[in-house]
Amino acid sequence: MQLTSFLAQSIVDKMMAQIPYNINMMNENGYIIASGNKSRINNLHIGALNVIKTKKTQTMTTSYGKNGLPGVNTPVFFEKKVVGVIGITGKPEEVTPLASLLKVSTELLIKQEAYNKQRQKQKLELNHFLYQWIQLKDAIEKHPDLLLEAKKNGVDIVYPRRAIAIQNKNNISLSVDNEDYEFDFSPKIKIILTKLESSVKRYSSLSKKNAFKIGIGNSTKKVGQSVNEALRALELGQIFLKKKNIFYTDVRFIDLLLKANFPLGKLVSDFNSANKGETGKNLIQTLIVYIKKNENVSETAKTLFIHRNTLSYRLNQITILFGLNPKKTSDLFELYVGLIYFIFQYSKKG
């Protein structure tokens, strides 16, 4: 690992907050790359050259101006190689006892930085693989290059997985199981791939307690398909079901109807026109409840807090307005599909 000036200066600043002496950090070539005295940066440090050569702590009693002042210089190792030198300016007898402490602290910070970089690199490589994986329309076994990537990243592709799309507007921190994989699909949507039903239950429970919504795809080896289902469940669930956690199976039929793209332009236009007035809105709401209550007149009237005769009048008005009789199964189905198209298009406008 190369000791960068940014990391070196951050180490110097942390150290100098604890001791009343100037600290310099030199790279593997002996040049000062960080210091409490900024005027000394980029100058060659004479004492550091001796330390790099001998790989041992050296004291300096002679001043070389910007190229070295009295004090102590000690080598900094990473994986048994000298990556730099840390120097403390001051009387050698005063600052030498601090040398070992600063050396250990500096090497620990460098190791932590190296570890963080390695973890970040692994995360980027894993995310790159996951993004490629979810693009597949077929089984990953048909893609030898991705199989190698899966093995390299330690991803078990044997088990089918569910995709969970989480819309987390408040950026609530979520703990992810070690056997699950997560990545940011967009600034507000996180995708989790899991083979554990316990994870599905846990996220469903969390979504009910907290301010975020989730869509859950079907369990399959074709994770790209499950991701699309989870995203679609998240989208359609908020429009049609108003629930916080939606399985794709809950909206699959609606999704199929929307993808069928039936030629119902005039009917959708009639819904749009009706929705512009209070009377029309009441009729649309009546139709929605009538469908939800499975054409049960008593339950529909009870839910709407109206008399059965009023409901009968509204159903007749629906027949007149749309040219379709909600009391006839075929007509009601056409109204239902047109209503779905209207609600979906209306939600996009909002």
N, C-alpha and C positions, 0 to 999 in steps of 0.2 A: 504493500500500500504506500502511495506517495503522500507525504505530508503537505497539504495545501496551505496557502497563506491564510485562507479563511478559517480552517480548523485550528491552525496554530494560534491565530490571534484570539479566537474564542477561548482557547486553553489558557493563554497568557492573561486574558482579562479575568477569568475565573480564579486563577492562582493569585493574581495581584490584589484581589479583593480580600485575600486572607493573610498576606504578609506585606510588611512595609519596605520591600525592596523591588527594584526594577528587575523585570524578567525579560529575557530575549529567547526567541526560538529560532534556531537555524536549521536549514534543510540539509539533505545528505551531501551537499557540495560545500557547506560551510557558510552560505549566505544567510543573513538575517532576514527572515520572512515575517516575523511578528515581534513586537516589542511594546513595552510600556512607554518607551521614548520613540515616537514615530520617526524622528529624524535619522535614526540608525537603520531603518528598514532598507533593504537592498544592498547594504554594505557587507563586504567579506569580513568574517570574524576569525581572527588569527587563532584564538584559543580553540574554536570549534574544529579547525583543521587537524590539530593535534589529537583531539578526542576521537574524531572519525578514524584517524590512522591507527591509534592504539586501542580504540574501543573501551577506553577506561576514563573514569572521572579525572579531570585535571583542574588544578587551581591556577589562577593568574595573579601575580603580584605586580606586574608591570602594565602601565597604561599604553594602549595603542590608539587612543582617541576613539573615533567612530569604528575602528576595526577591533576594538576590545578594551575593556576596562577591568580593573582588579575584581576578582570574584571567583566563582567556581562554575565549571561547565561539565555536564554529565551526558553520556550518550543515551539516546532513546531507541529502544529496540522494538521491532515488530516482526514476529516469526523469525527470530534470531538474526535479523539484519538491522544495521543502524539506519534508521530512517530520518534521524535528525539529532540535534543537540539542544538541550535546554540550559540556559545560563542565568545565574543570579548575580547581579552586580552588588558589590559590597566588600567589606573586609572578609577575606577568606575564612578566618577563624570564626566569624559570626554567621556566615551564610552556608558554610560547608555542612553543618548538621541538617540543613533543610534540603540538601541536594537529593538524598535518598528518597525522602517523602515526595518531593516534586517529581522525581523520576517515576516512581511507582504510580502516582496519580495520573501523570501524563500518559504512561503506557496503557493504563486502564481506560482512559478516555479515548485513546486511539483505537484500542481493541473494540470498544463499544461502537465507535464510528464505523469501523470496518464491518462489524456485525450488522449494524443498521443498513449499511449500503448493500450488503449481501442479501439481507432480507428483502430490501426494496427491489433488488434485481430479480430475486426469485418471484416476488409478487407480480412484477411486470411481465415476466415470462409466463407465469400461470395465467394472468389475465389475457395475454395475447393468445394463448392456447384456447382458453374458454370462449373468447370472441370468435375464434375460428370454428370451434366445436358447435356453437349454437347456430352457425350459418348453414350447417349440413342439412340437406333434405333427405338423406338416406343414412344407413348405418355407418358408424365410424370405421368399422372393420374394412370397408371398401377404400379407405384412405390411409395407406401405409405411412405416409409422412406424418399424419396426425397421430397415428398409433405410437410412433417414436416420440413425438412431443408429449403424449399422455404419459408414457413410461418415464421420460425425463423429468416431468413435473410431479410424478408420483400419483397420478390420477387413476383411480380404479374405474374402468369403463365396463366392467362385467355386469354390474347391477343397473336396473332401470332407475331413473330418477324423476322426481317432480321438480318443476321450476316454480318458484314462488316469487312473484313480482310484488315488491313492497313500495308503496307510495308514502314516503316519509317526509312530509313538508317541514316538520319541525326538527329534522335531523336527530331523532332519538337514537341513542347508542344501543345497538343490538349485539348480544353475545351469540356467536355462531358456533355450532358444534364442529368439532375437529374433523368430522367426516363429511361436512358440508362445504360447498364452495360458494363464494360470494364475489360479486363485482358490481360496479356502478354502470347501469345501462344508460342512464341519463342523469342530469343534475339532481333530479327528484325521485328517480326510480332505481331501486337496488334489486338485483336478481340473486336469488339463492337457489342452488341446485342441491337437492337432498334425496337420499334414498331411505331416510328415516321417517316413518309416520309420526314418531314422537316429535320431530321438528315441526311437522305440519300442524300438529295440535298445539305446540307451544307458541308458534307465531300467530295462529288463529286466536289463541287466548290473549296474547299481548295486544293484538289489533283491537280487541273489544275493550281492553282497559285503557289503551292509549290512543292518541290522535293520529293514527295512520291506517291506511287501507291496504289490503292484500288481495291478489288474484292468484289462484292455484291451478296449475296445469295438470294434465293427466300423467301418470307414471309410465315412462317409456324410455327405451335406450336412445331414441331420437330426441335428444334434449332440445334441439332447435325447435321442434314441433311443440314440445311442452312449454318452452319460453313464449312462443307465439300465443299459445292457449292462455298462459298466465297473464300476459299483457292484455289479451282480448277480454278475459274475465274481469280484469281490473277496470278496463274501459266501460264495458257493457254493464257490469254490475253496478257501477255508480250511476249510470243513466236509468236503468230499468228496475233495479232491486233495492237501491239505497241502503245496502249493507256494507259493513266494514271488511268482511272476508267472504270472497266468492270463489267457488270452485267452477272450473270451466264447464263442467256438466250442468251447472245451474243456468248457464246462458247459451249452451250449445245450440239449441233449437233456434233461438233468436239470431245467433250468429249465422246459422245456415240460411235463414230467411233473408237476412241482409245481403249475404253473398250471392243469393239467387238472383237478386236485382230484377224482381218482377216489374212488368210495365204498369205501374200504378201511379203514374205522374199526376193524372187528373184527380184521383182520390186524395193523394197527398196534398195537392193544391187546395182541395176542398177543406181539408183539415186545417191548413194554414189560414184560409179565409175565415173559418169558423172560430179559430183561436184569437182573432182580432177583437171579438166582441164578448161581452159578459155572458150572453145567452149561449153562444157557441162554446165558450169555455165550460159552462155547466153541462152541456150535452157531451162534450168530450170526456169530462170527469165521470159522468154517469156511465158512459160506455166502458171506461176503464174499470170501474167498480163492478159493473155487470159481468164483465169477462172474468175478473178475479174471483167473483162469487159463483162462477160456473153457471151463469144464467138463472141463478136462484133469485126470484123476484122479491121474496120476503127478506132475505139477507141483504140484498142490494139496497132496498128501501130503508132498512134498519141502519145500514152503514152510512147512508147519505142523509139520514134524519128527515126523510120525506114520506108522504103517504103512498101507498101502492098505486093509487089512481094518478098521482103526480108522476110516478115512475113510468106508468103506462103511457102517459101523455108525452113524456120525454123520449121514450123509445119510438113513438110514432113520429116525433119531430126529427129524430135521427134518420128514420126511413126516408122522410121527405127531403132532408138536407143532403144526404149522401146517395140516395137512390138505392140503398141496400137495407134489407130488413134484418135487424139484429136477432129477431126471433127465428130466423131460418139459418140452419147450420152453415150452409155454403156462403151465404151473405155475411154471416158473423165472422167466418174465417177470413174473408176478404177484408172486412173492416179491421180485423185484428192485425193482419199483415200491413195494411195501409197505416194503421195507428203506430206500429213499430217503426215504419219508415219515417213517419212524421216526427215522432219523438226523437229518433236518432238524428235526423237533420236539424231539428229545432235545437237540440243540445249543442250541436256544432256551431250554430250561430251565436249561442251564449258564451 
